[in-house]
Amino acid sequence: MPVKVSVVVPVYNPGTYIEDCIASLRRQSLPHDEYEVIFVDDGSTDATPARLDEVAAEDPRIRVIHQENSGWSGKPRNVGIDAARGEFVMFVDNDDHLGDEALERMYDYGVANGADVIVGKMAGKGRGVPIELFRRNRPHASVENAPLIDSLTPHKMIRRAFLDDIGLRFPEGRRRLEDHVFIAEAYLRADNVSVLSDYVCYYHVRRDDSSNAGFQQFDPVGYFRNLREALDVVEKYTEPGAVRDRLFRRWLRVEMVERMRGRKFAKWPEEYRRSLFAEIHSVVVERFGPGVAAGLPPAQRAVAALIAANRYDDVLAFSEWEAGIGLRAVPETVAWADAALRVVLRAEFTSGGEPMRFPAEGAPADGEPPLDAAEAIAWVGADCVTRFAKASGDLMLRERSSAAHHFQPVEVVRETVEDGDRMRLTLRVTATVDPATAAGGLAPGAGLWDAFVRVRLGAWTQECRLGPAEGTSLPGAGVVGGRVVLPYWTKRGDLALDVDRAAGRLGLKGTGSATVAGGVLRASVPLYVPAETEVSVRLGSSRIVDVPAVLSPGGDGAHADLTAELPLPGLESGTWRTALCPVPGAAEPRFLVLPTLLGVRGNTARVVPPGGGQSLVRRVRRKVGRMLRALRG
């Protein structure tokens, strides 16, 4: 069978962090004879070489190439490309890992759309990843119609013939941003790029010791020399104009302006800050025409203008002001309705921990930004008021174990609040969380999911947790979309969802009004169901009996009416415990203990009063105790 995908992993002293990478590659759903894994060990000095040889000896899909240390990831990746036998090459770093179906899904999607490059959705575990790029699938993407340029890490699947046809390889040697140079050219020369957003393919992981290369302080001179090479690629394959300016804007925004803003800039020692500023100023005045900065949001445009004018002190003052800006999102109501969880929240920006106050009247940020920090701050604030009509708010669910995020449908109402001679700008967001589709069109997997709010207003895009609660009550669990979903507050008071995990916290001990009449068990269960839902009840005594049952919506919306026809006759006389299986068709059905005990005698059954079963046990123990004492006497 021809190899469809060759996975290339450059390796250097990852220690135990490589284990998740190895495990995920061995778990891939793509048939074992249709992919291979090539680890290129770049002169590791830890136990990794022996570990890789051990894995390769037991798994024919895995090959290991050992070489002397080259100083960076470029050469190991190139060696892997040359050794690859697959139709496509997938690049993975040794401290990251893949989703179990990543290779199969990306390959099939790429082939179906004739793509040279396939970009799979990423989740960042302690690391930033693109958000807007992965809002939806993009079968035919380009740098002109999609924010591809936001994703320049090498973690893509690329057609091997395309790489060979255009002679594309990574820059080698001890350097930075080799992936920017490589991926930028791939985007610009590919016939088609496809973006797969409905499945998390790649998990970008920050090590506990923060020793990933991207988190280390770098030499500004060497770094921006390498950045200029990426700009050279864009100049080579684009014409002067709007597209080139938009691509250049990515490097100006991410690699330069953002390094000069807020806490990012303030955290560095003064000497390093000045060195960084000097190199960035040099690139800005050398390489970027006025059209590049013109497309930035006002705050970024203000910083870019201060950089270009060599106003270090004003950049520092502006960054100190921005460091105090945050986002606060407070839930107002959380309730089940129409087979979904409706979340209403209010969000606004803060400054110094207090609600941010804006000018009573706005003014668009037209013309050139002021070259003074105080004036730039006022300029940006007035523009935010003007742009408030376009402010956006989103609710995202983020899986705690994987950091995968999914946007939920929202409606946004923008409101202004007078505050003396100024005003506050607030968003009222109503989100609909449908358990059947909340994870990118699919039901979320079992686990804990945290609610995050993302707001974009004028100059800023920020995220925060939804909370603390401030007195907002929560509904009980719901059985919806084949999932048991329990909204709850974390210890900090933030909103989270427990999906198919909770047992005791579901509150089923509050099941009440249980009766048996005509052989039918009826009870009121503290669960929300949107419609009549098939479940099952497990009866346990000397053996286990599962009985089909139905949950129907109760009158208060917070309880469901449970109905189960007992198999009478057919149950042995005695006391039977009960448990509810809310999703009988699940791959691994769960049974949740109910407080209801049934007493069966012959062809009749009754509900044992609370404590009745324990009283029976105590009576039996007392009788046995008396018999033993009589025998000893």
C-alpha positions in Angstrom: 0.0 0.0 0.0 1.5 3.4 -1.0 2.3 5.6 2.0 -0.1 8.5 2.1 1.6 10.6 4.9 5.1 10.9 6.2 5.3 12.6 9.6 8.6 14.4 10.1 9.6 15.1 13.7 12.9 17.1 14.4 14.2 16.0 17.8 16.6 17.6 20.3 16.7 16.8 24.0 12.9 16.7 24.6 13.2 14.4 27.6 9.9 13.0 28.7 8.0 15.6 26.7 8.4 13.4 23.6 6.2 10.6 25.1 2.9 12.3 24.3 4.2 13.0 20.7 5.1 9.3 20.2 1.8 8.0 21.7 -0.3 10.3 19.5 1.5 9.3 16.4 1.1 5.6 17.1 -2.7 6.1 17.8 -3.5 7.6 14.4 -6.7 6.4 12.8 -5.1 6.3 9.4 -4.4 2.6 8.5 -1.0 1.6 9.8 0.4 0.8 6.3 -0.6 4.2 5.0 1.6 6.4 7.1 5.2 6.5 8.5 6.9 8.5 11.2 10.5 9.8 10.7 12.2 11.1 13.8 15.3 13.0 13.0 17.5 13.2 16.1 19.6 16.3 15.9 22.4 15.2 18.2 20.4 14.8 21.4 22.5 14.4 24.5 19.8 13.0 26.8 18.2 9.6 26.7 16.1 10.4 23.7 18.2 8.6 21.0 18.0 5.3 22.8 14.3 5.8 23.5 13.6 6.4 19.8 15.6 3.4 18.7 13.6 1.3 21.1 10.3 2.6 19.7 11.4 2.0 16.1 12.5 -1.6 16.9 9.0 -2.5 18.0 7.0 -0.4 15.4 7.7 -0.8 11.7 6.0 2.5 10.9 8.7 4.4 12.8 12.2 5.2 11.5 14.9 7.1 13.3 17.7 9.1 11.7 20.6 10.2 13.9 22.8 13.2 12.9 25.2 15.6 14.5 23.7 18.7 16.0 22.9 21.4 13.4 21.8 24.1 15.8 18.1 24.4 14.8 15.1 22.6 13.3 15.6 23.5 9.7 18.1 20.8 8.7 16.4 17.9 10.6 13.1 18.8 8.8 14.9 18.8 5.4 16.5 15.5 6.1 13.1 14.1 7.0 11.6 15.5 3.7 14.3 13.8 1.7 13.7 10.5 3.5 9.9 10.7 3.2 8.1 8.2 1.1 4.6 9.6 1.6 2.4 11.6 -0.8 2.2 14.3 1.9 4.6 15.4 4.6 3.3 16.4 8.0 5.6 18.4 10.3 5.3 17.9 14.1 7.5 19.2 16.9 8.8 16.8 19.5 7.0 18.5 22.4 3.6 18.7 20.7 1.1 16.0 19.7 -1.7 15.3 17.2 -5.4 14.5 17.5 -6.0 10.8 17.0 -7.7 11.4 13.6 -5.5 14.2 12.4 -3.6 12.5 9.7 -6.6 10.8 8.2 -8.8 13.9 8.3 -6.2 16.2 6.9 -5.2 13.9 4.1 -8.7 13.2 3.0 -9.6 16.9 3.2 -6.5 17.9 1.2 -7.1 15.3 -1.5 -10.8 16.2 -1.8 -9.9 19.8 -2.4 -6.7 19.4 -4.5 -4.6 21.2 -1.8 -0.9 21.6 -1.8 -1.0 22.7 1.8 -3.4 21.6 4.5 -3.7 23.6 7.7 -5.4 21.7 10.6 -7.1 23.4 13.5 -4.7 24.0 16.4 -5.2 24.1 20.2 -2.7 25.9 22.4 -1.9 24.4 25.7 -0.2 27.4 27.3 0.7 28.7 23.9 -1.1 31.1 21.6 -2.6 29.8 18.4 -4.7 31.5 15.7 -8.4 31.9 16.5 -10.1 33.6 13.6 -8.5 31.4 11.0 -10.3 28.4 12.5 -13.8 29.8 12.8 -14.9 27.7 9.9 -13.6 25.2 7.3 -11.9 26.9 4.3 -11.5 24.4 1.4 -10.0 26.9 -1.0 -8.0 29.4 1.0 -5.3 31.9 -0.1 -3.5 34.8 1.5 -6.0 37.1 -0.2 -9.3 35.5 1.1 -8.3 34.1 4.5 -6.0 35.1 7.4 -3.5 32.3 6.5 -0.6 34.6 7.4 -1.6 34.4 11.0 -0.4 30.8 11.0 3.3 30.6 10.2 4.4 27.7 12.4 5.6 24.7 10.4 2.8 22.3 11.6 1.2 21.8 8.3 0.6 18.9 5.9 2.2 19.6 2.5 2.2 17.7 -0.7 5.7 16.2 -1.3 5.6 16.7 -5.1 4.9 20.4 -4.5 7.9 20.7 -2.3 10.1 19.0 -4.9 8.6 20.8 -7.9 9.4 24.3 -6.5 12.5 23.2 -4.6 11.2 24.4 -1.2 13.2 23.5 1.9 13.7 25.1 5.3 16.6 27.5 5.8 19.3 25.6 7.8 21.8 26.5 10.6 21.6 28.2 13.9 18.9 30.8 13.3 15.3 31.9 14.0 12.1 32.1 11.9 13.0 29.4 9.4 9.4 28.4 9.6 8.2 31.8 8.5 10.4 31.8 5.4 9.3 28.2 4.5 5.5 28.6 5.2 5.2 32.0 3.6 6.6 30.7 0.4 4.4 27.6 0.5 1.3 29.8 0.9 2.3 32.1 -1.9 3.2 29.4 -4.4 0.6 26.8 -3.7 -2.2 26.2 -6.2 -4.6 25.7 -3.2 -4.5 25.8 0.6 -7.2 24.1 2.6 -8.0 24.9 6.3 -9.7 22.2 8.3 -11.4 23.7 11.3 -14.0 21.2 12.5 -11.5 18.9 14.3 -8.5 19.8 16.5 -5.6 18.3 14.6 -2.6 19.8 16.4 -1.9 20.5 20.1 0.8 23.1 20.5 2.2 22.6 24.0 4.1 24.8 26.3 6.5 22.9 28.5 6.2 23.2 32.2 9.7 24.6 32.3 8.9 27.0 29.5 12.0 25.7 27.6 10.3 25.7 24.2 12.4 27.6 21.8 9.7 30.2 21.2 9.7 31.2 24.9 13.4 32.1 25.2 14.8 35.6 25.1 16.4 36.1 21.7 19.1 38.3 20.2 17.2 41.1 18.5 19.9 41.7 15.8 19.9 38.0 14.6 16.1 37.7 15.0 15.2 40.6 12.9 17.9 39.8 10.3 16.0 36.4 9.9 12.7 38.2 9.8 13.9 40.3 6.9 14.3 37.0 5.0 10.6 36.3 5.4 9.8 39.8 4.1 12.1 39.1 1.1 10.0 36.1 0.2 6.8 38.2 0.2 8.5 40.8 -2.0 9.6 38.1 -4.4 6.2 36.6 -4.9 3.9 39.6 -4.7 3.5 42.9 -6.5 3.5 46.2 -4.6 0.1 47.0 -3.3 -2.7 46.0 -1.0 -1.9 42.3 -0.8 1.8 42.8 0.0 0.9 45.5 2.6 -1.6 43.2 4.2 1.0 40.4 4.5 3.7 42.7 5.8 1.2 44.0 8.3 1.3 40.5 10.0 5.0 40.9 10.8 4.6 44.5 11.8 1.7 43.6 14.1 2.8 40.4 15.7 6.6 40.6 15.7 7.1 44.3 16.3 4.1 46.3 17.6 2.8 43.6 19.9 6.3 43.2 21.4 6.1 46.9 22.3 2.7 46.8 24.0 1.5 46.3 27.5 3.1 43.8 29.9 5.1 42.2 27.0 7.3 45.3 26.7 7.4 46.3 30.4 8.7 42.9 31.6 12.1 43.2 29.9 15.1 44.9 31.5 15.7 48.4 30.3 18.9 47.6 28.2 17.1 44.7 26.4 14.0 46.9 25.8 16.1 49.6 24.1 18.0 47.0 22.0 14.7 45.5 20.9 13.2 48.9 20.1 16.2 49.9 18.1 16.0 46.8 15.8 12.3 47.1 15.3 12.6 50.8 14.5 15.2 49.9 11.9 13.0 47.3 10.2 10.0 49.6 10.2 11.7 52.6 8.5 13.6 50.3 6.1 10.9 48.0 4.9 7.4 49.3 5.5 5.6 51.9 3.4 2.7 53.9 4.8 0.1 51.4 3.6 1.3 48.7 6.0 0.5 50.5 9.3 -2.5 52.2 7.8 -4.5 48.9 8.1 -3.8 48.4 11.8 -6.4 49.1 14.5 -5.8 52.5 16.1 -3.9 51.4 19.2 -1.5 49.3 17.1 -1.3 52.1 14.6 -0.4 54.6 17.3 2.4 52.3 18.6 3.7 51.8 15.0 3.8 55.6 14.5 5.7 56.1 17.7 8.2 53.3 16.7 8.7 54.9 13.3 9.3 58.3 14.9 11.9 56.7 17.2 9.8 57.8 20.3 11.0 55.2 22.8 9.8 57.0 25.9 6.3 57.5 24.5 6.1 53.8 23.4 7.0 52.8 27.0 4.4 55.2 28.5 1.7 53.9 26.1 2.6 50.3 27.0 2.4 51.0 30.7 -1.1 52.4 30.2 -2.2 49.4 28.1 -0.8 47.0 30.7 -3.7 48.1 33.0 -6.4 47.3 30.5 -8.4 44.1 31.0 -11.7 42.4 30.2 -14.5 41.5 32.7 -17.4 39.3 31.8 -20.2 38.6 34.3 -23.0 36.1 33.8 -26.5 37.4 34.3 -28.6 34.3 33.6 -27.9 30.7 32.8 -30.9 28.5 32.0 -32.0 25.5 30.0 -34.5 26.3 27.2 -35.4 24.7 23.9 -32.8 21.9 24.2 -29.9 24.3 24.8 -28.2 26.2 27.6 -28.9 29.9 27.2 -26.2 32.1 28.7 -26.7 35.8 29.0 -23.7 37.8 30.0 -22.4 41.4 30.2 -18.9 42.3 29.2 -16.8 45.4 29.3 -13.2 46.5 29.3 -11.5 47.6 32.5 -8.6 49.9 33.3 -6.8 49.4 36.6 -9.4 46.9 37.6 -12.3 49.4 37.3 -14.8 49.8 34.4 -13.1 51.6 31.5 -14.5 55.1 30.9 -14.5 56.6 27.5 -15.2 60.1 26.1 -18.9 61.0 25.9 -18.4 61.7 22.2 -16.3 59.8 19.8 -14.0 60.9 17.0 -12.7 58.6 14.3 -9.0 57.9 14.3 -8.4 59.5 10.9 -5.1 60.9 9.7 -1.8 60.3 11.3 -1.6 59.2 15.0 -0.3 61.7 17.5 3.4 61.4 18.3 2.9 61.8 22.1 1.7 59.1 24.5 -0.9 61.1 26.3 -2.4 62.4 23.0 -2.3 58.9 21.5 -4.2 57.5 24.5 -7.0 60.1 24.1 -7.0 59.5 20.3 -7.5 55.8 20.7 -10.2 56.2 23.4 -12.3 58.5 21.2 -12.0 56.1 18.3 -13.3 53.3 20.4 -16.5 55.2 20.9 -16.9 55.7 17.1 -16.3 52.0 16.5 -18.5 50.7 19.2 -21.3 49.9 16.8 -19.0 47.2 15.3 -17.8 45.8 18.6 -18.2 42.0 18.8 -18.6 39.5 21.6 -18.2 35.7 21.6 -18.7 32.9 24.0 -16.2 30.0 23.6 -16.1 26.6 25.2 -12.6 25.4 25.9 -11.9 21.8 26.7 -9.8 21.8 29.9 -7.8 18.7 29.0 -6.9 19.7 25.5 -7.4 23.5 25.3 -9.5 23.0 22.1 -11.9 25.9 21.8 -15.2 26.2 20.0 -17.3 29.3 19.3 -21.0 29.3 20.2 -23.8 31.1 18.4 -24.4 34.5 20.0 -26.6 37.6 19.7 -25.0 40.9 20.8 -26.6 44.1 22.1 -24.3 47.1 22.6 -25.2 49.5 25.4 -23.7 52.7 26.7 -23.8 53.7 30.4 -23.3 57.4 31.4 -20.6 57.8 34.0 -20.2 61.5 34.9 -18.8 63.4 31.9 -17.7 60.1 30.3 -19.4 56.8 29.6 -18.9 53.1 29.7 -19.3 50.7 26.7 -20.8 47.4 27.5 -21.9 44.3 25.5 -24.8 42.2 26.4 -24.2 38.8 24.8 -26.8 36.0 24.6 -25.2 32.6 23.7 -26.8 29.4 22.8 -24.9 26.3 23.9 -26.4 23.2 22.1 -24.9 20.0 23.6 -25.5 18.2 20.3 -23.3 20.6 18.3 -21.3 22.7 20.8 -17.9 21.3 19.7 -17.6 22.5 16.2 -20.9 20.9 15.1 -20.4 17.8 17.2 -21.4 16.9 20.7 -18.6 17.7 23.2 -16.6 14.8 24.6 -16.7 13.7 28.2 -14.8 16.1 30.4 -14.7 19.6 31.8 -15.3 22.6 29.5 -14.6 26.2 30.6 -16.6 29.2 29.3 -14.4 32.0 27.9 -15.6 35.4 26.6 -13.8 37.1 23.7 -14.5 40.7 22.9 -13.2 42.9 20.1 -13.6 46.6 20.5 -11.7 49.1 18.4 -8.1 48.7 19.4 -8.3 45.6 21.5 -9.2 42.0 21.3 -9.2 40.2 24.7 -10.4 37.0 26.4 -11.4 36.2 29.9 -13.2 33.6 31.9 -16.9 34.0 32.4 -17.3 34.9 36.1 -17.2 35.3 39.0 -20.9 34.6 39.4 -22.0 37.4 41.7 -25.2 35.7 42.8 -26.3 34.2 39.5 -28.0 30.9 40.0 -27.4 27.8 37.9 -29.8 25.2 36.6 -29.3 21.5 37.3 -28.0 19.0 34.8 -29.6 18.4 31.5 -29.9 15.3 29.3 -29.6 16.8 25.9 -28.1 15.7 22.6 -27.0 12.4 24.0 -25.0 14.1 26.8 -25.4 14.7 30.5 -24.4 18.4 30.9 -24.0 20.0 34.3 -23.3 23.7 34.6 -21.3 24.6 37.7 -19.1 27.3 39.2 -15.4 26.6 39.6 -13.7 27.5 42.9 -13.0 30.9 41.5 -16.6 31.4 40.6 -16.3 31.0 36.8 -18.7 29.1 34.6 -17.8 25.6 33.4 -19.6 22.6 32.1 -19.2 19.0 33.3 -20.0 16.7 30.4 -20.7 13.0 31.1 -18.5 12.9 34.2 -20.4 14.1 37.2 -22.2 11.6 39.5 -22.9 12.9 43.0 -22.9 16.5 41.9 -25.9 15.8 39.7 -28.1 16.0 42.8 -30.0 12.8 42.0 -30.3 12.2 45.7 -33.0 14.8 45.4 -35.2 12.5 43.4 -38.6 12.5 45.1 -42.2 11.5 44.9 -41.3 7.9 43.9 -44.3 5.6 43.6 -45.1 2.2 42.2 -48.6 1.6 41.0 -49.7 -1.2 38.7 -46.1 -2.4 38.4 -45.0 1.0 37.0 -42.3 3.0 38.8 -42.7 6.8 38.7 -40.4 9.4 40.2 -39.5 13.1 39.8 -35.8 13.4 38.9 -33.8 16.7 39.1 -32.8 16.7 35.4 -33.8 18.9 32.5 -35.0 17.1 29.3 -36.3 19.1 26.3 -38.7 16.3 25.2 -39.6 12.7 26.0 -36.3 10.9 26.3 -35.6 7.2 26.3 -33.4 6.1 29.2 -33.1 2.9 31.3 -33.3 2.0 34.9 -31.0 -0.6 36.4 -32.3 -2.8 39.2 -29.8 -4.5 41.5 -30.1 -7.1 44.1 -28.8 -10.7 43.8 -28.6 -10.0 40.1 -28.8 -7.0 37.7 -31.9 -6.2 35.6 -32.0 -3.3 33.1 -35.5 -1.9 32.4 -36.4 0.5 29.5 -37.7 3.8 30.9 -38.7 7.3 29.8 -37.9 10.8 31.1 -40.6 13.4 30.3 -40.3 17.2 30.9 -41.7 18.1 34.3 -43.9 21.1 34.9 -41.1 23.3 36.4 -38.5 22.7 33.7 -36.0 21.7 36.4 -37.3 18.1 36.9 -38.1 15.3 34.6 -40.8 12.6 35.2 -39.3 9.1 35.2 -41.5 6.2 34.1 -40.4 2.6 34.1 -42.5 -0.6 33.8 -41.1 -3.1 36.2 -40.8 -6.7 35.1 -43.3 -8.2 37.5 -43.4 -11.1 37.9 -39.8 -11.8 37.3 -38.0 -10.1 40.2 -37.0 -12.1 43.2 -38.5 -11.0 46.5 -36.3 -8.7 48.4 -34.8 -5.2 48.3 -33.7 -3.8 44.9 -31.5 -0.7 44.5 -32.1 1.5 41.5 -29.8 3.5 39.1 -30.5 5.6 36.1 -28.8 5.3 32.7 -29.5 8.6 31.0 -27.9 7.7 27.6 -28.4 3.9 27.1 -27.0 4.1 23.6 -23.6 5.6 24.6 -20.4 3.7 23.8 -19.9 3.3 27.6 -23.2 3.8 29.3 -23.1 5.3 32.8 -25.4 4.3 35.6 -26.2 7.0 38.2 -27.4 5.8 41.6 -30.9 6.8 42.6 -32.0 7.1 46.2 -35.1 4.9 45.5 -35.2 1.4 47.0 -37.8 -1.1 45.8 -39.2 -3.8 48.0 -40.5 -6.7 46.0 -42.7 -9.5 47.3 -44.2 -11.9 44.8 -45.9 -10.0 42.0 -46.0 -6.7 43.8 -43.4 -3.9 44.4 -43.4 -0.9 46.6 -41.1 2.0 47.3 -39.2 1.4 50.6 -39.4 4.5 52.7 -36.2 6.5 53.2 -34.1 4.6 55.7 -36.3 1.5 55.4 -33.6 -0.5 53.7 -31.1 0.4 56.4 -33.7 -0.5 59.1 -34.1 -3.9 57.6 -30.3 -4.4 57.5 -30.1 -3.3 61.2 -32.9 -5.8 62.2 -31.1 -8.6 60.5 -27.8 -7.7 62.2 -29.5 -7.6 65.6 -31.1 -11.0 65.1 -27.8 -12.5 64.0 -26.1 -11.0 67.0 -28.7 -12.5 69.4 -28.2 -15.9 67.8 -24.5 -15.8 68.1 -24.7 -14.7 71.8 -27.1 -17.6 72.5 -24.7 -20.1 70.9 -21.8 -18.7 72.9 -23.9 -18.8 76.1 
